[in-house]
Each structure stands twice: as C-alpha cells, then as structure tokens.
Amino acid sequence: MRYIRLAVILVFLVGLGIKGTAEVRSRFFTDHSYPVITSTSETISVPCAYSDEELLAGLSATDEKDGDITANILVGEISRFKEIGTSEVTYVVFDSDGHSSTYSRQVTFSDYQSPRFSLDSALVFREGEGGDVMESIHGSDLLDGDISGTLSLDSSDVNYQISGDYAITVSMYNSYGDEVEITLPVHVLAAADQQLDIALSSYLVYLSAGESLNPRDYLEDVLTSSGESLGTGIVSVDSSGLDTSTPGVYQVAYTASSRDGRTGHSWLTVVVE
C-alpha cells in the first residue's frame, strides 16, 4: 500500500511539472502583439460610386508575428457627414491570432451633391377628382440611390375640389444626414380646361445658375383621353417667369389647343441652384 501511495504522489508531481512547463511555454510563445494600420494620407477623395479599392488606397498593415497583412484590411464604417460631402471612414484589420486594430481617416466624396427630387408626372389635377401629390414625387441620392422612402409632406394648402394654384413643401434625407426640402407648385384645373394630356420627357429639372434651357426640348407629345396623338405643334410655351440666373424654383407653362377646341395644360418645374 505504501508503494502505491508513493507512485500516486510521483505521478501527481510529474503532472504538475508538465502543466507548469506547458503554461510557461504558452506564455512565452503566445502572440500578445497587435497589428498596426498606417496611411500615406490622413484624408482621401473618392467618387460617390467608389470601390473598396479606392477607399483602401494608401493603407498598409503590419504585425510582429505575421508581417505584412495589408491584404487583411477591411472597410468598417463610414460615418454621417462631418460636413456636407465629407465623412470619417474606419478600417479594421485582424492578424492570425484574431487580434484586431482600427484606423480612421477623413473621406471626401468628390462629386457629391445633395439629394434631388424628381416627378414622374406634372402636379396637375382635375377639379373634384381628388388625388395624391406624393404619388408623383420621388427622391434619389448619389450615395444611397433611391431614397423615396424618406419623403415627407411637410405642408400643403391643396384643395382638390376647387380649381386654383397651390403649393406643397416636401423634404427627404439620406443616411449621411443631408436633408433637403423643396416647395412645389400644384395646379387644380376645371375639367373643361384639362381635356388633353401634354407629355414631357421630364417634369422637374435642375440647372446651375446661368445655365440655359430650351423648354421645347422637353416636349414629347399631346394625347387625347383615348390615347390619340396630336403632336407637339399645337403647344404654346410660356417661360416668362423663368430666371436661370437666380437660384430658386420656377415653372415653364405649356398649353395645348386642338382644332376642335379642347385644351390641356402642363408645367415643367425648374430648380436653379
């Protein structure tokens, strides 16, 4: 029995020795270093349709154990705008032991412009027929794409039961925090004044201040209620209220008059920036 106890004690002591040696070896050989990301520039400029390669330009990463791990750098997060068109982009890199490091720098979107509104039809309604102005309004952004889901009708004085000229104010925003709004004219016409449909290629356009515009370039066709084409030769254009030298929202008026006395109206909204 005495020898058995001595054997057990000996095995126990040997086990402790092996465990201690393993712990020492583990502490000695475990990588406690973290990778480091460096950049040739604290700021970069990329187009709105950027690629990851463009966002990663000028970056490198090294690790004491793994060496060059530049290929492991990932684009992490792009912040909301610090100022319009400029964000902070954060990168992350992992070494083979799962250690991670991050790095942040400023990114400017070189061709950025604030979100823009569009119309797929003129905001013209027949008296007494009702309607929904928001159905024709859409929004797009160079970074987020279609942002129509953020559209909000902020104010409206439209009365679909009484002919007249009205206005609505609409706003929208992108995920970077850039919010824009616009006040758009709305026209409610007596049914007798809107028997023809004037089709335009666009119903809302943006111009830079000083840029010229030919209203007839947007004319596509005039259609009857049955879909018959009457051509654009019966359309007169009034752009007297348009001032392309001064920023603002303007309208060009189109009036169609057929030989049998039917008329129709449409408007092109022009935003001068």
C-alpha positions, 0 to 999 in steps of 0.5 A: 500500500505504501508503494502505491501511495508513493507512485500516486504522489510521483505521478501527481508531481510529474503532472504538475511539472508538465502543466507548469512547463506547458503554461510557461511555454504558452506564455512565452510563445503566445502572440500578445502583439497587435497589428498596426494600420498606417496611411500615406494620407490622413484624408482621401477623395473618392467618387460617390460610386467608389470601390473598396479599392479606392477607399483602401488606397494608401493603407498598409498593415503590419504585425510582429508575428505575421508581417505584412497583412495589408491584404487583411484590411477591411472597410468598417464604417463610414460615418454621417457627414462631418460636413456636407460631402465629407465623412470619417471612414474606419478600417479594421484589420485582424492578424492570425491570432484574431487580434484586431486594430482600427484606423480612421481617416477623413473621406471626401466624396468628390462629386457629391451633391445633395439629394434631388427630387424628381416627378414622374408626372406634372402636379396637375389635377382635375377639379373634384377628382381628388388625388395624391401629390406624393404619388408623383414625387420621388427622391434619389441620392448619389450615395444611397440611390433611391431614397423615396422612402424618406419623403415627407409632406411637410405642408400643403394648402391643396384643395382638390375640389376647387380649381386654383394654384397651390403649393406643397413643401416636401423634404427627404434625407439620406443616411449621411444626414443631408436633408433637403426640402423643396416647395412645389407648385400644384395646379387644380384645373376645371375639367373643361380646361384639362381635356388633353394630356401634354407629355414631357420627357421630364417634369422637374429639372435642375440647372446651375445658375446661368445655365440655359434651357430650351423648354421645347426640348422637353416636349414629347407629345399631346394625347387625347383621353383615348390615347390619340396623338396630336403632336407637339405643334399645337403647344404654346410655351410660356417661360416668362417667369423663368430666371436661370440666373437666380437660384430658386424654383420656377415653372415653364407653362405649356398649353395645348389647343386642338382644332376642335377646341379642347385644351390641356395644360402642363408645367415643367418645374425648374430648380436653379441652384 
